[in-house]
């Protein structure tokens, strides 16, 4: 198992290129199950989660070829008839659950293990089940699997509102299933994150009839079959936001390239409110840090609100900002496992219900810390960049699920960071 070592105190300067969006790639790869024709997906980052999804597709009978140097995956699904997505693979990441919709749409049956992934609190799949049931699927849960029979599925009205807003993966599953069933499906309170829009654009290229995918009311008219498509995945807004905060937390000067600034609105707004100077261009964002920043209150919300996947990283910045900040988690209220590790480094963060009260300190101290999930890993790396002394971040396999060559990208910006095997 690897760990990442960081000698803090270096101001980051330079340009970093952002990879393709993991959270867009995974459902797009799953969507290739809906056709028998070859699909080409471009701008695919070489991440553990992408490899896991390709392994699941292989298990389902799909052939694929990944040209890593060109960041391109060629998918050939013809002849795929297996409808069982096993626990040993689906348990590795929650996003793999999005094969449920395509299997139902194409094969009219699915047996999919209940998902795994990061430990960030309960994340039930009730909205997924509600959605496919509303379309007429017969569903039962047994021995840790969802068994779904879609032979009676027809278009209909699906409401996907949940306790914490719309669900991105449930929207993806229902949308994909609806593309190949008779009639019109209307998804109300649909997620409209950039990754959902990207998935819809890919499906439209395949021949799906989808309207309203940039809004909370989506309409899908079922077609008999879908065809081949070539698609370039959008940039990863969470990776972009993480490197933007890396520039801010180190009082540096960092430009992120290959980014869609319109996707970063809430993050930019909060960083500017804190006093960070940000300059936007067509496909890049420049971040110039400041010695003294102001505390800000942050509440995570569905897009276009502040993303839950940036909550931990923002907490690192607030931990060294004068004054009190309140960070409230409205998506996953238990997503605060990074607090104890940040406090080990000298931060002063208290948890009160679904809110973290952050009292800024003058400096953080390097320490051995342990990552609990993907975004917590990123937050601890950011803390290590600004801390006095050496920080060792263990269990960085979480980090590798969502960040490509993070130590190489940070080193190119001037960070003292390296990876080694744990004893």
C-alpha positions as CSV (number, residue, x, y, z in Angstrom):
1,X,0.0,0.0,0.0
2,X,1.3,3.5,-0.9
3,X,1.5,6.6,1.1
4,X,2.2,10.2,0.1
5,X,4.9,12.3,1.8
6,X,4.7,16.1,1.7
7,X,7.2,18.7,3.0
8,X,5.0,21.8,3.4
9,X,5.7,25.5,3.0
10,X,6.1,25.8,-0.8
11,X,4.1,28.4,-2.7
12,X,2.7,26.6,-5.8
13,X,3.2,28.4,-9.1
14,X,2.5,27.3,-12.7
15,X,-0.1,25.7,-14.8
16,X,-1.8,22.3,-14.4
17,X,-3.9,20.5,-17.0
18,X,-7.2,19.1,-15.7
19,X,-8.2,15.5,-16.7
20,X,-11.5,14.2,-17.9
21,X,-14.4,14.1,-15.4
22,X,-14.5,10.8,-13.6
23,X,-18.1,11.3,-12.6
24,X,-19.0,11.8,-16.3
25,X,-16.9,8.9,-17.7
26,X,-18.3,6.2,-15.5
27,X,-22.0,6.5,-16.4
28,X,-21.0,7.1,-20.1
29,X,-19.1,3.9,-20.1
30,X,-22.1,2.1,-18.6
31,X,-24.3,3.7,-21.3
32,X,-22.5,1.8,-24.0
33,X,-24.4,-1.3,-22.8
34,X,-27.5,0.2,-24.5
35,X,-26.1,-0.5,-28.0
36,X,-24.6,-3.3,-30.1
37,X,-22.4,-0.8,-32.0
38,X,-18.9,0.4,-31.4
39,X,-18.5,3.6,-29.2
40,X,-15.4,5.7,-28.8
41,X,-15.0,7.7,-25.6
42,X,-12.3,10.3,-25.5
43,X,-10.6,12.3,-22.6
44,X,-10.8,9.3,-20.3
45,X,-8.4,9.6,-17.3
46,X,-6.4,6.5,-16.3
47,X,-8.0,6.2,-12.8
48,X,-8.8,3.2,-10.7
49,X,-12.5,3.8,-10.9
50,X,-12.4,3.8,-14.7
51,X,-10.5,0.6,-14.7
52,X,-13.1,-0.9,-12.3
53,X,-15.9,0.1,-14.6
54,X,-14.2,-1.5,-17.6
55,X,-13.8,-4.7,-15.6
56,X,-17.5,-4.7,-14.8
57,X,-18.3,-4.2,-18.5
58,X,-16.0,-7.1,-19.3
59,X,-17.9,-9.2,-16.8
60,X,-21.1,-8.3,-18.7
61,X,-19.6,-9.4,-22.0
62,X,-18.4,-6.1,-23.4
63,X,-15.1,-5.8,-25.2
64,X,-13.0,-2.7,-24.7
65,X,-9.6,-1.3,-25.7
66,X,-8.0,1.5,-23.8
67,X,-5.4,3.6,-25.6
68,X,-4.0,5.3,-22.5
69,X,-1.6,7.6,-24.5
70,X,-4.5,9.0,-26.4
71,X,-6.9,8.9,-23.4
72,X,-9.4,7.0,-25.5
73,X,-11.5,3.9,-24.9
74,X,-13.1,1.9,-27.7
75,X,-16.1,-0.1,-26.6
76,X,-17.5,-3.0,-28.5
77,X,-20.7,-4.3,-26.7
78,X,-22.1,-6.5,-29.4
79,X,-23.1,-9.9,-28.1
80,X,-23.2,-8.8,-24.4
81,X,-25.9,-10.9,-22.7
82,X,-24.8,-11.2,-19.1
83,X,-27.1,-9.3,-16.8
84,X,-25.3,-10.0,-13.5
85,X,-23.0,-7.3,-12.0
86,X,-21.2,-9.1,-9.1
87,X,-20.5,-7.9,-5.6
88,X,-16.7,-8.3,-5.9
89,X,-16.7,-5.5,-8.5
90,X,-19.7,-3.3,-7.7
91,X,-18.6,-3.2,-4.0
92,X,-15.5,-1.3,-5.1
93,X,-17.3,1.9,-6.1
94,X,-20.8,3.2,-5.8
95,X,-20.9,4.6,-9.4
96,X,-20.8,1.1,-10.8
97,X,-24.4,0.8,-9.7
98,X,-25.3,2.8,-12.8
99,X,-25.2,-0.3,-14.9
100,X,-28.7,-1.1,-13.6
101,X,-30.5,1.3,-15.9
102,X,-28.7,0.2,-19.1
103,X,-29.2,-3.5,-18.3
104,X,-32.9,-3.0,-17.8
105,X,-33.2,-0.9,-21.0
106,X,-31.3,-3.3,-23.2
107,X,-31.8,-6.8,-21.7
108,X,-35.0,-6.1,-19.7
109,X,-33.5,-7.7,-16.7
110,X,-30.7,-7.0,-14.2
111,X,-29.1,-8.5,-11.2
112,X,-26.8,-5.9,-9.6
113,X,-25.1,-6.0,-6.3
114,X,-25.8,-3.2,-3.8
115,X,-22.9,-0.7,-4.2
116,X,-19.8,0.1,-2.2
117,X,-17.4,3.1,-2.5
118,X,-16.2,5.7,0.0
119,X,-17.3,5.6,3.6
120,X,-19.0,9.0,3.8
121,X,-22.3,8.0,5.5
122,X,-25.5,6.2,4.4
123,X,-26.2,6.6,0.7
124,X,-29.3,4.5,0.0
125,X,-30.4,3.4,-3.4
126,X,-34.1,4.0,-2.7
127,X,-34.5,6.6,-5.4
128,X,-33.0,4.3,-8.0
129,X,-35.6,1.6,-7.1
130,X,-38.4,4.1,-6.9
131,X,-37.5,5.4,-10.4
132,X,-37.4,2.0,-12.2
133,X,-40.5,0.9,-10.3
134,X,-42.3,4.0,-11.6
135,X,-41.5,2.7,-15.1
136,X,-43.0,-0.7,-14.4
137,X,-40.0,-2.7,-13.3
138,X,-40.6,-5.6,-10.9
139,X,-37.9,-5.2,-8.2
140,X,-36.8,-7.3,-5.2
141,X,-33.8,-7.3,-3.0
142,X,-32.3,-10.6,-1.9
143,X,-28.8,-11.7,-0.6
144,X,-27.3,-8.2,-1.2
145,X,-28.5,-8.0,-4.8
146,X,-31.2,-6.1,-6.6
147,X,-33.2,-8.3,-8.9
148,X,-35.1,-6.3,-11.5
149,X,-37.4,-7.5,-14.3
150,X,-38.1,-4.9,-16.9
151,X,-40.3,-6.7,-19.4
152,X,-43.3,-4.7,-18.4
153,X,-41.5,-1.3,-18.4
154,X,-43.2,1.6,-20.1
155,X,-42.6,5.4,-20.2
156,X,-44.2,7.3,-17.3
157,X,-43.8,10.0,-14.7
158,X,-40.9,9.7,-12.3
159,X,-40.3,12.0,-9.4
160,X,-36.7,11.8,-8.0
161,X,-36.8,14.2,-5.1
162,X,-35.1,12.9,-2.0
163,X,-34.4,14.1,1.5
164,X,-31.2,15.8,0.3
165,X,-32.3,16.9,-3.1
166,X,-32.1,15.2,-6.5
167,X,-29.9,12.1,-7.0
168,X,-27.3,12.2,-9.8
169,X,-26.9,8.4,-10.1
170,X,-30.6,7.8,-9.9
171,X,-31.2,10.3,-12.6
172,X,-28.6,8.6,-14.8
173,X,-30.1,5.1,-14.2
174,X,-33.7,6.2,-15.0
175,X,-32.6,8.2,-18.0
176,X,-30.6,5.3,-19.5
177,X,-33.4,2.8,-18.9
178,X,-36.0,5.1,-20.4
179,X,-34.1,5.4,-23.7
180,X,-35.1,1.9,-24.9
181,X,-38.6,1.5,-23.5
182,X,-41.9,2.4,-25.2
183,X,-43.5,5.7,-24.5
184,X,-42.4,9.0,-23.0
185,X,-40.8,9.3,-19.6
186,X,-40.8,12.5,-17.7
187,X,-38.2,12.8,-14.8
188,X,-39.2,15.5,-12.3
189,X,-36.6,16.9,-9.9
190,X,-33.9,15.4,-12.1
191,X,-30.3,16.2,-11.3
192,X,-28.8,18.6,-13.8
193,X,-25.1,18.4,-12.9
194,X,-22.7,18.9,-15.8
195,X,-21.9,15.2,-15.6
196,X,-25.6,14.4,-16.2
197,X,-25.8,16.8,-19.1
198,X,-22.7,15.1,-20.6
199,X,-24.3,11.7,-20.3
200,X,-27.4,13.0,-22.0
201,X,-25.4,14.5,-24.8
202,X,-23.7,11.1,-25.4
203,X,-27.0,9.3,-25.4
204,X,-28.4,11.8,-27.9
205,X,-25.4,11.1,-30.2
206,X,-26.4,7.4,-30.0
207,X,-29.9,8.3,-31.2
208,X,-31.8,8.8,-27.9
209,X,-34.6,11.4,-27.8
210,X,-34.0,13.5,-24.8
211,X,-35.2,17.0,-24.0
212,X,-34.8,19.2,-20.9
213,X,-31.6,17.6,-19.7
214,X,-30.2,21.0,-18.6
215,X,-33.2,21.5,-16.3
216,X,-34.9,19.7,-13.5
217,X,-37.6,18.3,-15.8
218,X,-36.3,15.9,-18.3
219,X,-38.3,14.1,-21.1
220,X,-37.2,10.9,-22.8
221,X,-39.0,9.4,-25.7
222,X,-38.1,5.7,-26.1
223,X,-36.6,4.4,-29.3
224,X,-36.2,0.9,-30.6
225,X,-32.4,0.9,-30.7
226,X,-29.3,3.0,-30.2
227,X,-26.3,3.2,-32.5
228,X,-22.6,4.0,-32.4
229,X,-21.2,7.3,-31.1
230,X,-17.9,9.1,-30.4
231,X,-17.8,11.5,-27.5
232,X,-15.3,13.6,-25.7
233,X,-15.8,13.8,-21.9
234,X,-16.0,17.1,-20.1
235,X,-13.2,18.3,-17.8
236,X,-13.3,17.3,-14.1
237,X,-14.7,20.3,-12.2
238,X,-13.8,18.7,-8.8
239,X,-10.1,18.1,-9.8
240,X,-10.1,21.7,-11.1
241,X,-11.5,23.0,-7.8
242,X,-9.0,21.0,-5.8
243,X,-6.0,22.5,-7.7
244,X,-7.5,26.0,-7.4
245,X,-7.6,25.5,-3.6
246,X,-4.1,24.2,-3.7
247,X,-3.0,27.5,-5.1
248,X,-5.0,29.5,-2.6
249,X,-4.0,27.5,0.5
250,X,-0.3,27.9,-0.3
251,X,-0.6,31.6,-1.2
252,X,0.5,30.7,-4.7
253,X,-0.3,31.5,-8.3
254,X,-1.8,28.5,-10.1
255,X,-3.6,28.4,-13.5
256,X,-5.9,25.4,-14.2
257,X,-6.2,24.6,-17.9
258,X,-8.8,22.5,-19.8
259,X,-11.6,23.6,-17.5
260,X,-15.1,24.9,-18.1
261,X,-15.4,28.0,-15.9
262,X,-19.2,27.9,-16.0
263,X,-19.1,24.6,-14.1
264,X,-17.1,26.2,-11.3
265,X,-19.4,29.1,-10.3
266,X,-20.2,28.2,-6.7
267,X,-16.5,27.3,-5.9
268,X,-15.3,30.6,-7.6
269,X,-17.8,32.6,-5.7
270,X,-16.8,31.3,-2.2
271,X,-13.1,31.6,-3.0
272,X,-13.5,35.2,-4.1
273,X,-15.6,35.9,-1.0
274,X,-12.7,34.6,1.0
275,X,-10.4,37.1,-0.7
276,X,-8.7,34.9,-3.3
277,X,-8.1,36.6,-6.6
278,X,-9.5,34.7,-9.6
279,X,-9.2,35.4,-13.3
280,X,-11.3,33.5,-15.8
281,X,-10.7,32.9,-19.5
282,X,-12.3,30.7,-22.1
283,X,-10.9,27.4,-20.8
284,X,-8.7,28.3,-17.8
285,X,-8.9,29.8,-14.4
286,X,-6.0,31.6,-12.6
287,X,-5.9,31.6,-8.8
288,X,-3.7,34.1,-6.9
289,X,-3.5,33.5,-3.2
290,X,-3.5,36.2,-0.5
291,X,-1.6,36.2,2.8
292,X,-4.8,37.1,4.8
293,X,-8.1,35.6,3.8
294,X,-11.6,36.0,5.3
295,X,-13.7,33.2,6.8
296,X,-16.8,32.2,4.8
297,X,-19.8,30.1,5.5
298,X,-20.4,27.2,3.0
299,X,-23.4,25.0,2.5
300,X,-23.2,22.1,0.1
301,X,-26.2,21.8,-2.3
302,X,-27.0,20.1,-5.6
303,X,-25.7,21.8,-8.7
304,X,-25.3,24.7,-9.2
305,X,-24.8,25.0,-5.5
306,X,-21.4,24.3,-3.8
307,X,-20.5,20.7,-4.5
308,X,-20.3,18.2,-1.6
309,X,-17.1,16.8,-3.3
310,X,-15.4,20.2,-2.6
311,X,-16.4,20.4,1.1
312,X,-13.4,18.8,2.6
313,X,-10.9,20.8,0.5
314,X,-12.6,24.0,1.4
315,X,-12.4,23.1,5.0
316,X,-8.6,22.9,4.7
317,X,-8.5,26.5,3.4
318,X,-10.8,27.8,6.2
319,X,-8.7,26.0,8.8
320,X,-5.9,28.5,8.3
321,X,-8.2,31.6,7.7
322,X,-8.6,34.1,10.6
323,X,-12.0,33.9,12.3
324,X,-14.9,31.4,12.4
325,X,-16.4,29.6,9.3
326,X,-19.4,27.3,9.3
327,X,-19.5,24.5,6.7
328,X,-22.9,22.8,6.5
329,X,-23.3,19.5,4.6
330,X,-26.7,19.2,3.0
331,X,-26.0,16.3,0.7
332,X,-24.2,13.7,2.9
333,X,-24.6,14.9,6.5
334,X,-22.1,12.4,7.8
335,X,-19.3,13.4,5.4
336,X,-17.0,14.7,8.0
337,X,-14.5,11.9,8.7
338,X,-11.6,14.2,7.7
339,X,-12.2,16.5,10.7
340,X,-10.3,14.3,13.2
341,X,-7.3,14.0,10.8
342,X,-7.2,17.8,10.2
343,X,-7.4,18.4,13.9
344,X,-4.3,16.1,14.3
345,X,-2.5,18.6,12.2
346,X,-3.5,21.5,14.5
347,X,-6.8,22.6,13.0
348,X,-9.6,23.5,15.3
349,X,-12.8,22.1,13.9
350,X,-15.9,21.0,15.9
351,X,-18.8,19.1,14.5
352,X,-22.3,20.2,15.5
353,X,-24.9,18.1,13.7
354,X,-24.5,18.5,10.0
355,X,-22.3,21.6,10.4
356,X,-18.6,21.9,11.1
357,X,-17.5,25.0,13.0
358,X,-14.0,25.9,11.8
359,X,-11.8,28.3,13.9
360,X,-8.9,29.4,11.9
361,X,-5.4,28.8,13.3
362,X,-2.1,30.5,12.4
363,X,-0.5,27.3,11.0
364,X,-0.9,23.6,10.6
365,X,1.7,21.1,11.6
366,X,2.8,18.1,9.6
367,X,1.7,14.8,11.0
368,X,1.0,11.2,10.0
369,X,-2.7,11.1,8.9
370,X,-5.0,8.5,7.3
371,X,-7.4,9.1,4.4
372,X,-11.0,7.9,4.9
373,X,-12.3,8.6,1.5
374,X,-11.5,10.2,-1.9
375,X,-12.1,13.8,-1.2
376,X,-10.9,13.6,2.4
377,X,-7.6,12.4,0.9
378,X,-7.4,15.5,-1.3
379,X,-8.1,17.7,1.8
380,X,-5.3,16.1,3.7
381,X,-2.9,16.6,0.8
382,X,-3.8,20.3,0.7
383,X,-3.2,20.5,4.4
384,X,0.2,18.9,4.0
385,X,1.1,21.4,1.3
386,X,0.7,24.3,3.8
387,X,1.7,22.6,7.0
388,X,5.0,23.2,8.8
389,X,7.1,20.0,8.6
390,X,6.4,16.7,7.0
391,X,3.0,15.1,6.5
392,X,2.4,11.5,5.6
393,X,-0.9,10.6,4.1
394,X,-1.7,6.9,4.3
395,X,-4.3,4.9,2.4
396,X,-3.9,7.0,-0.7
397,X,-5.6,4.3,-2.9
398,X,-8.7,6.5,-2.2
399,X,-6.9,9.4,-3.9
400,X,-6.0,7.3,-6.9
401,X,-9.7,6.7,-7.5
402,X,-10.3,10.3,-8.5
403,X,-7.0,12.1,-9.1
404,X,-4.6,11.3,-11.9
405,X,-0.9,11.5,-11.0
406,X,-1.5,13.9,-8.2
407,X,2.1,13.9,-6.9
408,X,3.5,14.6,-10.4
409,X,1.1,17.4,-11.1
410,X,1.8,19.0,-7.7
411,X,5.5,18.6,-8.1
412,X,5.4,20.4,-11.4
413,X,3.8,23.3,-9.5
414,X,6.7,23.3,-7.0
415,X,5.4,21.1,-4.2
416,X,7.8,18.9,-2.3
417,X,5.7,15.7,-2.6
418,X,6.6,12.1,-3.3
419,X,5.0,8.6,-3.1
420,X,6.5,5.5,-1.4
421,X,5.4,2.1,-0.2
422,X,4.2,1.9,3.4
423,X,6.2,-0.4,5.7
